[in-house]
């Protein structure tokens, strides 16, 4: 509890133009990232991801999923594979790069600016033949909060941070709100004292 209180006080000391306790609570929540699976919260993405890896590793497991559709023909020399669902298009399709990028965009309506659109390009004849025969089964890391799926654990972790860690949109435990309010009750006095200290040696 004391650790959380110190975190809230540190955040409150960085805030500007906050005049009410409600504004303070909203501002503090805006600086936190919340675990999608439990009431824990953190101030950095790396701390959240470390927490998910250690405490919720059961949510980061892959499962075999059959690829239902693809656009791979027998004469394919290489294929472009979606990292989310492993849907693939082959090199004979006009604008294959645009096609796979458009497909990847269909997995999420809004991609965060720091998320890269990336895809795998493979010349593996055995893999291409598996697509041609229509019996592709691959391991996917599926989000347990929504329906998105990913080709690797790091992509799933990144998704959990960008899409499911916004503390502002969560049902924050009442204890946490009360603790923030308690830390914020003397915020105007602290801010005023800080201003006075700064003005002490005015030129």
C-alpha positions in Angstrom: 0.0 0.0 0.0 2.8 2.4 0.9 4.5 1.7 -2.5 1.3 2.6 -4.3 0.9 5.8 -2.2 4.4 6.8 -3.1 3.7 6.2 -6.8 0.6 8.3 -6.7 2.4 11.2 -4.9 5.2 11.1 -7.5 2.6 11.3 -10.3 0.7 14.1 -8.5 3.9 16.1 -8.1 4.4 16.1 -11.9 0.9 17.4 -12.7 0.0 20.9 -13.8 -3.3 22.7 -14.1 -5.1 20.3 -11.7 -7.3 22.1 -9.3 -9.8 19.5 -8.0 -9.5 16.0 -6.6 -11.6 14.6 -9.4 -9.2 16.1 -11.9 -6.3 14.7 -9.9 -7.8 11.2 -9.9 -8.4 11.3 -13.7 -4.9 12.6 -14.3 -3.3 9.9 -12.2 -5.3 7.2 -13.9 -4.2 8.6 -17.2 -0.6 8.0 -16.3 -1.1 4.4 -15.2 -1.2 1.2 -17.2 -3.5 -1.5 -15.8 -3.2 -5.2 -16.0 -5.9 -6.7 -18.2 -6.2 -9.7 -15.9 -6.0 -8.4 -12.3 -6.3 -5.1 -10.3 -2.5 -4.4 -10.5 -1.3 -1.3 -12.2 2.1 0.2 -13.3 3.7 3.4 -14.5 5.7 1.8 -17.4 4.9 -0.7 -20.2 8.0 -2.8 -19.3 6.8 -3.2 -15.7 3.3 -4.3 -16.9 4.8 -6.8 -19.4 7.1 -8.2 -16.7 4.1 -8.7 -14.5 2.0 -10.4 -17.2 4.9 -12.7 -18.0 5.5 -13.7 -14.4 1.9 -13.7 -13.0 -0.2 -14.5 -16.0 2.0 -16.7 -18.1 -1.0 -19.0 -18.6 -2.6 -16.2 -20.8 0.4 -16.3 -23.1 0.3 -19.8 -24.4 -0.2 -20.7 -28.1 -2.8 -23.2 -29.4 -3.1 -24.9 -32.8 -5.4 -23.2 -35.2 -6.3 -24.3 -38.7 -5.9 -21.7 -41.4 -9.3 -21.5 -43.0 -8.6 -19.4 -46.1 -5.6 -18.4 -48.2 -4.8 -17.2 -51.7 -1.9 -19.6 -52.5 -1.8 -21.4 -55.9 0.3 -24.4 -57.0 2.7 -22.2 -59.1 3.6 -20.0 -56.1 7.3 -19.3 -55.6 6.9 -17.4 -52.4 4.2 -16.5 -50.0 3.4 -13.4 -47.8 2.0 -14.5 -44.4 -0.1 -12.5 -41.9 1.5 -12.6 -38.4 -1.9 -12.5 -36.8 -3.7 -15.4 -38.4 -1.2 -16.8 -40.9 -3.5 -16.2 -43.9 -1.2 -16.0 -46.9 -1.1 -14.7 -50.5 1.3 -15.8 -53.2 3.7 -13.8 -55.4 1.4 -14.3 -58.5 -1.3 -12.1 -57.0 -1.2 -8.5 -58.3 0.0 -6.1 -55.6 0.6 -8.9 -53.2 2.4 -6.6 -50.7 -0.6 -4.2 -50.6 -3.0 -7.2 -50.3 -1.2 -8.6 -47.2 -0.9 -5.2 -45.6 -4.6 -4.5 -46.2 -5.4 -7.9 -44.7 -3.3 -7.2 -41.6 -5.1 -3.9 -41.2 -8.4 -5.8 -41.0 -7.3 -7.3 -37.7 -7.5 -4.0 -35.9 -9.3 -0.8 -36.9 -6.8 1.5 -35.2 -3.1 0.6 -35.0 -1.0 2.4 -32.5 1.7 4.7 -34.1 4.5 2.6 -32.6 3.1 -0.7 -34.0 4.8 -1.8 -37.2 3.0 -3.6 -40.0 5.2 -6.6 -40.6 4.7 -9.9 -42.4 6.7 -13.0 -43.1 7.8 -13.8 -46.7 8.6 -17.5 -47.2 10.1 -19.5 -50.1 9.8 -22.8 -48.2 8.4 -25.2 -50.8 7.0 -27.6 -48.1 5.2 -24.7 -46.4 3.8 -23.5 -49.7 2.6 -27.0 -50.6 0.9 -27.2 -47.2 -1.0 -24.0 -48.0 -1.9 -25.3 -51.5 -3.2 -28.6 -50.1 -5.3 -26.6 -47.6 -4.2 -28.4 -44.4 -2.3 -25.7 -42.7 -2.4 -25.8 -38.9 -0.3 -23.3 -37.0 0.3 -22.3 -33.5 -1.2 -18.9 -32.6 -1.1 -16.8 -29.5 -4.8 -15.8 -28.9 -5.8 -12.8 -26.8 -8.0 -13.9 -23.9 -9.6 -10.4 -23.7 -10.7 -10.1 -27.3 -10.6 -12.2 -30.5 -7.2 -11.1 -31.9 -4.5 -13.7 -32.5 -0.8 -13.3 -33.0 2.1 -15.3 -34.4 4.4 -14.8 -31.4 4.2 -14.1 -27.7 5.9 -10.6 -28.0 3.2 -9.4 -30.4 0.5 -10.6 -28.0 2.2 -8.8 -25.1 2.4 -5.6 -27.2 -1.3 -5.9 -28.1 -2.2 -6.4 -24.4 -0.4 -3.1 -23.6 -1.7 -1.0 -26.5 -5.3 -2.3 -26.5 -6.1 -3.5 -23.0 -4.1 -1.6 -20.4 -5.8 1.8 -20.3 -6.5 2.5 -16.6 -9.0 5.2 -17.5 -11.3 2.8 -19.2 -11.2 0.1 -16.5 -13.3 -0.6 -13.4 -10.7 0.6 -10.9 -11.1 -0.9 -7.4 -12.6 1.5 -4.9 -9.6 1.2 -2.6 -7.3 2.5 -5.4 -9.6 5.5 -6.1 -9.7 6.3 -2.3 -5.9 6.1 -2.1 -5.5 8.5 -5.0 -8.0 10.9 -3.4 -6.2 10.7 -0.1 -2.9 11.5 -1.8 -4.5 14.3 -3.7 -6.3 16.0 -0.8 -3.3 18.4 0.0 -2.3 18.8 -3.7 -3.2 22.5 -3.9 -1.2 23.3 -0.7 1.8 21.3 -2.0 1.7 23.1 -5.4 1.4 26.5 -3.7 4.4 25.7 -1.4 6.4 24.6 -4.4 5.6 27.9 -6.2 6.6 29.9 -3.1 9.9 28.1 -2.9 10.6 28.8 -6.5 9.8 32.5 -6.0 11.9 32.8 -2.8 15.0 34.0 -4.7 13.2 36.1 -7.4 15.6 38.4 -9.3 
